[in-house]
Amino acid sequence: MALGWLLSRPGVTAPIIGPRTADQLDRSLGALTVDLAEATLARLDELFPPVGDGGPGPEAWAW
């Protein structure tokens, strides 16, 4: 879901996935076919407001 959300963001051009194994790469590539519902995307944007749209810096997201 995280990679699917990142890929839906217009400002994200290349999420860094860093797989160590071919299996991890295969699972990450599944994000290319994820189609998240608008309600899910809206909720994720509430939790992680985009930087530049009044949202906090990424360091604020590290719990």
C-alpha positions as CSV (number, residue, x, y, z in Angstrom):
1,M,0.0,0.0,0.0
2,A,2.8,2.4,0.9
3,L,4.4,2.1,-2.6
4,G,1.0,2.3,-4.3
5,W,0.4,5.6,-2.4
6,L,3.8,7.0,-3.2
7,L,3.3,6.2,-6.9
8,S,0.0,8.0,-6.8
9,R,1.7,11.3,-5.7
10,P,2.4,13.6,-8.6
11,G,5.7,14.9,-7.0
12,V,7.2,11.5,-6.5
13,T,9.1,10.3,-9.5
14,A,11.1,7.4,-8.2
15,P,10.5,5.8,-4.8
16,I,13.6,4.1,-3.6
17,I,12.7,0.5,-2.6
18,G,16.2,-1.1,-1.9
19,P,15.4,-4.8,-2.2
20,R,18.0,-7.3,-1.0
21,T,16.5,-10.3,-2.8
22,A,14.7,-11.1,-6.0
23,D,11.6,-11.9,-4.0
24,Q,11.5,-8.5,-2.3
25,L,11.8,-6.9,-5.8
26,D,9.0,-9.0,-7.1
27,R,6.7,-8.0,-4.2
28,S,7.6,-4.4,-4.6
29,L,6.8,-4.5,-8.3
30,G,3.3,-5.5,-7.3
31,A,2.7,-1.8,-6.3
32,L,2.6,-0.9,-10.0
33,T,-0.8,-2.6,-10.2
34,V,-2.3,-1.2,-7.0
35,D,-5.2,1.1,-7.5
36,L,-6.1,2.7,-4.1
37,A,-9.6,4.1,-3.6
38,E,-10.0,7.9,-3.4
39,A,-11.1,7.6,0.2
40,T,-7.9,5.7,1.1
41,L,-5.8,8.2,-0.6
42,A,-7.6,11.1,1.1
43,R,-7.1,9.4,4.5
44,L,-3.4,8.9,3.9
45,D,-3.1,12.5,2.9
46,E,-4.7,13.5,6.2
47,L,-2.2,11.3,8.1
48,F,0.8,12.4,6.0
49,P,0.1,15.9,4.5
50,P,2.2,16.6,1.5
51,V,5.2,18.8,2.1
52,G,4.7,22.2,0.4
53,D,0.9,22.0,0.9
54,G,1.2,23.2,4.5
55,G,2.2,19.7,5.7
56,P,5.1,19.1,8.2
57,G,8.6,18.1,7.1
58,P,9.3,14.4,6.7
59,E,11.1,14.4,10.0
60,A,7.7,15.0,11.7
61,W,6.4,11.7,10.3
62,A,9.1,9.6,12.1
63,W,7.2,8.3,15.1
